[in-house]
Amino acid sequence: MRQHHPVTRLFTASLILEFLALCLILLHVFKFSLDGTGFHQLAVAGDILDILSRTTFMLLLLLLAKGWAVTRLEFTWKPLVFAIWFLYGVVHILLYIWNMTEVDIIEDIDEYQTWPGWLIICFRTMIMVWFLFELRNTMMYEHNTQKLNFFLHFGASALVWFIYLPIIALIALQVSALWRFKLLLGITYSADCLAYCVMTHLLWPTRSEQYFLLAEDADLSDELDEFNEAPHVINNYIALNNHHRLHHHHNAHSEPPDLTKVIT
């Protein structure tokens, strides 16, 4: 039996986008270490894919907070969820473009010390509050112990992922400009890696079948191949069938019992 559900596909898409982003950025950094120039286009493409990966992961968190695939297969306010997710992604990309084109590289500021940066932090904080509200409502109507345990672990890890950015943005104000970018980059990638590891653990097939409403598609081709490739199974079936026929034939030709003895 194979399990397929948009939750796992959405998480896989987020992982693939993040992997491609890291590969492109790594190529740029490696080339930059050799000639001091690098591939600027690859770096930009990698940053855009990284933003798309994070916004996709945020959509997954919002859908799970509403109980999708855990307590219900359909959820309310679907246009609102996707509209907020799309708006957050657009604002995040616009912030990146603005930071690349308008902020002078020699200025002693980072992207979260500008008004677009504070806007994205406020937007992220509001989404975090909405996430907690939806998760609380979902847990109030859930009585299954395994599902409640999943929501507790999921909510704790997701909350850490939501709140780390505002915290490090405040901490970065007190850090020297020499180390500020490295601090932001290191904590950001570390928090994303931790969130992906926890989500992989929660969505692992042997665990997800305990609390997920996963659609199952029967795929019996492997079982049929194993049956066809097992000659002892067929031989046993033929032998059992022949034995049944001989037993039936013997009973048909046996002498009828003596009725007087039966009556006696």
Residue pairs with C-beta under 8 A, 6 or more apart in sequence:
1 216
1 217
1 218
1 219
2 216
2 217
2 219
3 205
3 208
3 209
3 214
3 215
3 216
3 217
4 214
4 215
4 216
4 217
5 69
5 212
5 213
5 214
5 215
6 69
7 60
7 63
7 64
7 68
7 69
7 203
7 212
8 203
8 208
10 56
10 59
10 60
10 63
11 57
11 60
11 199
11 200
11 203
13 56
14 53
14 54
14 56
14 57
14 60
14 196
15 53
15 196
17 49
17 50
17 52
17 53
17 56
18 49
18 50
18 53
18 192
18 196
20 46
20 49
21 46
21 47
21 48
21 49
21 50
21 53
22 46
22 50
23 46
24 42
24 43
24 45
24 46
24 49
25 42
25 43
25 46
25 47
25 50
27 39
27 42
28 38
28 39
28 40
28 42
28 43
28 46
29 38
31 37
31 38
31 39
32 38
44 100
47 96
48 93
48 96
51 89
51 92
51 93
51 96
52 89
54 92
54 192
55 85
55 88
55 89
55 92
57 161
57 192
57 195
57 196
57 199
58 85
58 88
58 127
59 81
59 82
59 85
60 199
61 131
61 158
61 161
61 162
62 81
62 84
62 85
62 127
62 130
62 131
62 134
63 69
63 75
63 81
64 70
64 154
65 131
65 132
65 134
65 135
65 138
65 155
65 158
66 75
66 76
66 81
66 134
66 138
67 75
67 138
67 141
67 142
68 74
68 75
69 212
69 213
69 214
70 138
70 142
70 147
70 150
70 151
70 211
70 212
70 213
71 138
71 141
71 142
71 147
71 213
72 213
73 213
75 81
84 127
84 130
88 123
88 124
88 127
91 116
91 119
91 120
91 123
92 120
94 116
95 111
95 116
95 117
95 119
95 120
96 111
98 114
98 116
99 111
99 114
99 116
99 117
103 109
103 111
103 114
108 177
110 117
110 172
110 180
110 181
110 184
111 117
112 118
112 120
112 121
112 165
112 169
112 172
112 184
113 172
113 173
117 169
121 165
121 166
121 169
124 162
124 165
124 166
125 162
125 166
127 162
128 159
128 162
128 163
131 158
131 159
131 162
132 155
132 159
135 151
135 155
138 151
139 148
139 151
142 148
142 151
144 211
146 210
146 211
147 211
150 202
150 210
150 211
153 198
153 202
154 202
157 194
157 195
157 198
157 199
157 202
158 195
160 191
160 194
160 195
161 191
161 192
161 194
161 195
164 187
164 188
164 191
165 188
168 183
168 184
168 187
168 188
171 183
172 180
172 183
172 184
175 183
201 207
202 208
208 214
227 233
